[in-house]
Amino acid sequence: MTLGGSYLNGSALAVQLSYAFDPRRAATPGGQGAAAPALKPAEQVAVASWNLAQGGPDEPQPPRLNDVLKSQLEAEGLRLISFEREGSSARITVENLRYGAAAQAVGRTTRVMANTLPPHLQHFEVTLAENGLPTTRIKSQRSDLYELEGDLDEAWRSLARAEIEDAPDRIAVDEDVAAFPRFTYRFGPYTQLSFFDPDEPLRYEIGAELKASYQPAPGWTFTGQLRQPVVGNLDASARPSNSVLPRVRSDWARYASESDLRLSHLTADYSWRPGQDLFARVTAGYLEQMFGGISAELLWFPVGSSLALGAELNYARQRDFDVQFGFQDYDVMTGHASVYYKTRGDYHVQVDMGRYLAGDWGTTVTVDREFNNGFKVGAFATLTDASYEEFGEGSFDKGIRVEVPVAWLTGKPSRRSITQVIRPVLRDGGARLNVQTRLYDKVRDSRGRALAAQWGRYSR
């Protein structure tokens, strides 16, 4: 860490703080999370009370197998959605609530299964789900867990023996598991930053945020977010927009200054699987702080493929500056065709072509570098048929972004991350609708190649 200062031109003081780090090396190498559960001897699992025949009506009843399995998975940060047995096979669907790598969630799930299920169940099938949407299925053998437990190359041998394939099209509602309905909420602070305003190079806002989510059935999600600003200068900008394009983003300062308690978003979302390797969603409501409407998306993403293709169509209407329930007169149809490609060296390239919020047509190119530990650094640029003169200062939309997983900082498993986009003050040309549930980001980490790439590091 370096702290420096300077005296400029006889009239100004400057202070600079720099921090150098290697994103490949975590702040707490090795992590501080609990170890994976050790495998119990098969005979110990066989005589566990929940694996024995039920006693008579007058005898104390042992805990049910479903309840024990659910409890053991919850202790590992995994949510049990469905469980079924057929012959020597056990099929389970889980949602990963804790681990940044899907492979780690799969490894913990199979160990819990081996320590809980009757010994005659030898074939394990684990389906990963995101908000009730099945994404990927991993098949493995119970015997491999025991055979490879002490192997020096256990992780890669496990991967070689496992089968990674597309998940079933839907999740059967399991009444014994009672995974739905589900309600979650989070209350805490938030920060919002804006850079490169000529009058104030750094603007900020700090406040309180309440998020809530309700899932009545697989695929259905209702979410809402309230924000109350407390301190900051984001609302102090005195530079009114002079844009000649429809003012879809350049009035950002009015949204900050003319609002108090904000309904940042309130949406109903339905996600489903239309077919093999296909994902779809429809979202309606207040989609983001500045726009509401209806959004639909279709994604084709084969297991084990470096290529994915998507299409999105939106009807958007501009919200009132108080960020409550009202709308302004401006509305627009937008949409993009997208290409996603993972290159060698952990680079992710995304190309979006279509129509933006101001009615301009163009293309956005994004390149991200993703490290094995989830750390991401990227840059993007958008060129549309809006001329440099129409766009105004900056000529075209561009920026860089950094995403740091919380686990990288704390050493404890977490799916949360800290994301910051650094760009010139928001302009209208090239502005895209900010829908928070886009499918590629939701399913990428559990598709075949991403899972395989991290298996060696996280499967224990």
Secondary structure, DSSP 8 states (H G I E B T S, - for coil): -EEEEEEETTTEEEEEEE----TTS-SSTT-SS--------HHHHHTSGGGS----TTS-----HHHHHHHHHHHTTEEEEEEEEETTEEEEEEEESS-SSHHHHHHHHHHHHHHHS-TT--EEEEEEEETTEEEEEEEEEHHHHHHHTT-TTHHHHHHHH-EEEE--SS----TTTT--SEEEEEEEEEEEEEEEETTEEEEEEEEEEEEEEEESSTTEEEEEEEEEEEEESGGG-------SS--SSTTHHHHHHS-SSEEEEEEEEEEE--STTEEEEEEEEE-SSSEEEEEEEEEE--TT-SEEEEEEEEEEEEE-TT-SS-EEEEEEEEEEEEEEEE-TTSEEEEEEEEE-TTS-EEEEEEEEEE-TTS-EEEEEEEEESS-HHHH-TTSSEEEEEEEEEHHHHHSS--S-EEEEEE-SS--STT-----TT-HHHHHGGGSHHHHHHHHHHH--
